[in-house]
Amino acid sequence: MNYQPPKGLHAELVRDISARKNEPAWMLEFRLRALATFERMPMPTWGADLSALDFEDLYYYLKPFAQQQHTWEDVPADIKDTFDALGILKAEQKYLAGVGAQYESEMIYKQLRKKYHDQGIIFLDTGTALQEYPELFKRYFASVIPAHDNKFAALNSAVWSGGSFVYVPKGVRVDLPLQAYFRINAKSMGQFERTLIIADEGSFVHYVEGCSAPVYNKNALHSAVVELVALPGAHIRYTTIQNWSNDVYNLVTKRALAKRDACVEWIDGNFGSKVTMKYPAVVLQEPGASAQIISIALATGKQHLDAGAKVIHMAPQTRSHIISKSLCKEGGRASYRGLLKVLPNATQVTAKVQCDALLFDADSRTDTYPTIDVRAERVDIGHEATVSKIKEDQLYYLMSRGLSDAQARALIVAGFIDPFTQFLPMEYAVEINRLIAHEMEGSIG
């Protein structure tokens, strides 16, 4: 490692991180206020069990080497091999408008195709954006998720490092996805990237986020903050495909603001971690705004994935649709926790929440904790929830056609999660189905 301070969190570490990044005074003040907020706020007592998370047994900043690179050839061989094995280089060449790779606390690689750079698109790591676009950065940073939003947003605000900054100019459509990949590779590591995406009027961007970590049998923490701003008529699609190892606490805050006639889509896949608490949110601020949140959680063994969605309708003539799919096997637990809120005067709102769970055995568990708060008249609100298991007659039919038990289960599951995969680019959908097929091997009904 190029730089590795001792474990533990304190004000001097925060000052050191800010100084090494050569940040302006306002950012250091922001960090220190956030640290005080974090120390003051209690741990959440709802959701998953966080009692084994020891904040003093974590590294809060690890810098893998001195400089960010713009060609894979210049990335150190051991790190490059990790990302090559994950298919990042191949994906960049075939499918992506731009790609970023974060290793521990810093983006070690960032590249945007020339045609998109020439259109005025900004795609940088967040720290570089602070230096190169200070006014634009300061205008939107923490405008969607303030440091006092929750304890882990405060922690991120104090020690954030890395992440992506995206700005898409008026009327520009990015016809290929931008992707960032986040890798925790050290024991007892805390990763705290900060992502900010601004889609100007009438623009479109699809951002894909991937996450992974090796197994160390030591707790690690991923606590990101993601802020999206969709200005009038803009369309943002944000896709997450996480496959953390089973010793990672994944405690993330994600929220979007949608202005007049803007559309925000969260496509959220949760396939790993020890514990996940994540609830992508959209605030529909102006008339005509719309939101769609589609999430899938696959909980296996001792995993507890407490995930869901939040939509707040602040304006009339706004629309939202939440679809949550969960699968639990071998004692895994998945919980849907959601909020649908319609404020006074937000009339002519249309909103629907759909939660479906698939259980594979008697040891697994699923829970639904929906909150629906409607304070306006002339609205159309729907909510439905189902819990089911794979039926023996389904398996019998598919196996009579020559499929193995595992293949039959994987095919049934593929149909169950189709609302999620149909929104993915083809190459990602194929990988998700492969992951599901792998998870179905050895499953019991």
N, C-alpha and C positions, 0 to 999 in steps of 0.2 A: 504494500500500500504506500502511496505517496504521502498520505497524511492520515493518522489515526489517533485521535485523542482518547483518553481513558473513558471507560463506561461512566454513565451517570449524567444527570441534567442539572445545570446551574447557570447563573447569569454570565459567568466568565466564558463558558462554552459558547453561549449565544453571541457574546461580543466577539469571540474569536472567529466564529463562522462568518459573521457580517464583515469583519475586517479582512479576512482572506478573500472574500468576494468583492471587496472594494465598494461596498454599498453606500448610498447616500445616508445622511444622518436620519432622515425620516423613516427609513426602513429599519435601522437599528432601534429607534424608539418604538416602532410598531412591534418588533420582535420582543423587546423587553416588556412592553405592556401585555403582550400575549402570554409570555411566560408567567407573569404575575396572575393573570386570569386563570391559566391552567392550574397553578398551584392552589388557587382559591376555590375552584369549582370541585364539587364532589364527583366521585365516580358514579356512572349511571347504575342504578339498581334494577333496571328493567332489561329485558332482552337476554343476551347470552351471559354466561358466567365468566367474568373477567378477573376473578380473584387470584388466579395464578400469574397474572401479568405483573412483573416486577420492573418498574420504571428505572430502578438503579442498576439493573443487570442488562442494560442495552447500550450499544454504541449508537450515538445520535448523528454521527457524521463520519463517513469514510470516503476519502478521495482516492480513486484507483490509480490515477497518474496525472501528470501535470496539465495537459492540454486536451481540449476536445478536438476530434479529428473529423475530416470531411471526405476521407477515402478509407475504405476498409483495410487497405494495405498498411496504413500507418497505425492502426490499432494494435496494441500488444497481442502477440500470438495466442496466449492462453485465453484472453477475453474474446478475441475474434473467434476462436474455435467454439466458445460457448454459444455465441450468437449464430454462427454458421450452422451448428447442430440444431438450433431452433428454427432454421429456415428463413432468417431475417434477410440475408443477402439475396437469396433467390426471390423472395417476395418483392423486395425493392425493385429488382430488375424487371419483373413481370407485371406487377399489379398496382404499384403505388406511385402516387404523385410525389411523396416525400416520406422519409423515414427517420426516426430518432431512436437511439438505444441508450438506456440508462443502466449503469452498473453501480450498485450501491447508492451513493449519494449524488452522483453527477452524471449528466448526459455525456457519454464518451464519443458519441457519433451523431451527426445531424446532417441531413442532405435534403435539398428540394430541387426537383427537376427545373431546368432553366426556363421552360415555357411558362411555368407557374410563377417563378420568380419575376419574370418579365411582365406578368399581369398585376404585379403589386402585392402578391400574397406574402405575408410574413409568417415564417415557420421557424422558430428558434427555440432554444431552451429558455426557460423562464428567467434565469439569471442574466443571460445575455440580452434579453429583451428589456430588462430593467435598465441596462447600461445604454442600449442603442435607441430605444424609443421611450424615454423617461416620462414624457407627458401623457402619451397614450396608455402606458402601463399604469401610471398612478391614477388615471381617471377611472379605470375599471378594476384594479386589484382590490380584493376584499370588498367590492361593492355588492356582490351577490351573497357571499358567506363571510360575515365579519368574524373576527377572532373570538368574540364572546358567544358565538352561536352554540357551541357545545364544547365539552372538555377536550375532545380530540381535534376539533378545529383550532382550538387555542394552542394545543401542542404543535400542530403542523405550522401554525402561524409563527411560533417562536423559533423553530429549527428547520423550516422548509428549505429544500435544496433540490434543484433539477425540476423536471416536468416540462411541459410544452406550452409555448405561447403562440397562438395562431390569430392572425387577422386576415379576413377576406374582404377586399374592397367591394364597393357598391356594384351590384349587378354581375359579379364574377361567380361562375359556377366551376368548382373544382371537380372535374369529371372522373378522377381516380381518388381513392381514399388516401388520407395521410395516416401514417401509423407510428406509434411510439411503443417501445417494448421495455418493460421494467423488470430488472433482474436483481433479486437479493441473493448474494453468493457467499456471505459470511455468517458465521455463527452469531447469535444474539444481536442481530442487526436491526436497526430501525430505519425505515425508508419513508421519507416525507416529501414526496414530490408535490409540486403545485402547478396545476394546469389551468390556463385561462384562454378561452376561445371567444373571439368577437366576430360575428358574422354581420357585416354591414348590410344596408338595405338591399333587398332583392337578391342576395347571394345564397350560395349553397356550399356546404362542406360536409364530408363524412370523415370522421376521425375514429380510428380503430386503436384500441389500447389492449396490449397483451401483458400478462404478468406470470412469473414463475420463480421458483426457488428450490434448491436441493434440500434433502432431509438431513437435519443435524441433531434431532432430539434435544434441541435447545430452543426456547421460545424466541420468535422474531416478531417484529411489529411492522405492519404496513399501514400508514395513516395518512392518506392523501387528501387533498382538497381540490375539487374540480369546479370551476365556475364557467358557465356558458352565458353569453349575451347574444340573443337573436333580435336584431333591430328590425324595423318594420319590413314585412315581406320576406324576411330571411328564413332559411331552413337549415337546421343543424341536426345531423344524425351522429350520435356518439355510441360506439359499440365497444363493450368490454368483454374480453374473453380471458378470465383468470383461471390459472391452474396452479395455485400456490401449494407448497408442500404442507403436510399436516401438522407443522409446528409454527405456523404463521397466524398471528392475530391480524385480521384484515378489517380495520375500523376506519371507514371512509365516509367523507361528506361530499355529496355531489348535488349541485342545484343549478337551475337555469332560469333566466328571465326571458319571457317571450313578449315582444311588443306587438303592435297592431298587425294582424294578418301573418304573424310569424308562426313557424312550426318547429317544435323541438321533439326529437325522438331519442329515447334512451333504449338501447338494446343491450341487456345486461346478463352475461353468462357467468355463473359462479360454480366452479367445478373443483375447488380445492380449499385449503386453509384448515386450521384447527377451529377457528371461530370467525365468522363473518357477521358484521353489522353494517348494512349498507342500504340506503333508501333514496335512490335518485329522485329528485324533485323538480317540478316545473311550476313557476309562478306565472300565470297567464294575466299579464298586467293590463292589456288593452284589447278592445273588441276585435274579434276575428282570429285571435290567437288560438293555437291548438297544440295538444301534447299527446304523444303516445309513448307508453313505457311498457316494454315487454321484457320480462325477466325469467330466468330459469335457474334453479338451484338443484344440484345433485349432492346429497348428503350421504356419506358412507361411514360406517364404523362409529367413532366417537365424535364425528364432526357435528357442529351446530351452526347452521347457516340461517341467520336471522336477517332476512332481506325483504324488500318490498318496494313501495313507491309512495310519493306524495305529490298531489296536485292541488294548487290553490287557485280558484277562479276569482279573480278580482274584478273582472269586467264582464259586461253582457256579451252574448253571442260568441262565447268561447266553447271549445270542445276538448274532451279528453277521453282517453281509453287506456285502461291499465289491464294488462294480461300477465298473470303470474303462474308459472308452472314449476312444480317441485317434485323431485323424485327422492325417495328415501330407501336405503337398503342396509342390511347388516347392522341395524341399530342406529343408523344416522337420524338426525333430527333437522327438519327444515321448518321455519316459521315465516309466514307472511305477515308483515306489519306495515299497514298503510294508512294514509290520510287523504281523504277527499273533502275539500272545504270549499264552500260557495259563500262568498261574502254578500252582505246586503246590497241590493241594487244590481247584482250580477244576474240579470234575468236572461231568459232564452239560452240557458246553459244546457249542454248535452254532455253527460258523463256516464261512463260504464266501468265497473270493476269486475274482473273475472279471475277467480283463483281456483286452480285445479291441482290436486295432489295425487301422486301415484305411489302407493306403498308396496314394497316387495316382500315384507315379512312382518311377523307379529312383534318383533323387537324394535321396529322403526316407529317414528313419531312425526306427525305433522300438526301444526297449529296455525290458526288464522286469527289475527288481531286487527280487524278493520275498524277505522274510525271515519264516519261520514257525518259531516257537520254542514247542514244546508240552512242558510239564513235568508234565502231569497225565494220569491214566488216565480211561477211560470218557468220551471226547470224540468228536465227529463233526466232522472238519475236511476241507474240500475246497478245491482250488485248480485253476484252469484258465486257460489263456492261448491266444489265437489271434491270428494275423496274416493278413490277407487283403487283396485288392485288388478293385476293382469289376470284375465280369466282363463281357466283351463281349456275352454272350448276354442278360444283364440289360439292358444299354443298348439292344441291338437290339430287345428286346421292348417296352420302354417307348417308344422312339422310333417304333416301328411303330404305336403308338397315338396319335401326333401330338405327343409331347413333344419339345422341343429337347434337344440333348446336355446343356446345363447344367441344364435342368429335370429330366431323367432322373437325372443325378448327384445333384442336390439331393434328389430323392425317395428314392433309395437311402440317402443319408446320413441323411435324416430317420428312416427305419426303423431304421438302425444306432444312432442316439442316442435312440430312443424311451424306453428305461429312465430317461434323464435328464429329458426334457421332460414325461413323464407326471406328474412330481411338481411341476411348476410351475403356478402359476395360469395360466389360459388366455391372458391378455394377454401374459405373459412367454414362454410357449411359442410364441406366434405370432411374437414378435420374434426369438426364437432361430432359428426356421425361416427367417425373412427374412434373418437374418445368414448362415446357412449357404448359402442360395440365392445371396446376393451373393458369398460366397467361392468358390462353384462356378463362377462365370462365368469362362470362359477356362481352366478346369482341363484338364489333359491326362491321359489314362489310362495 
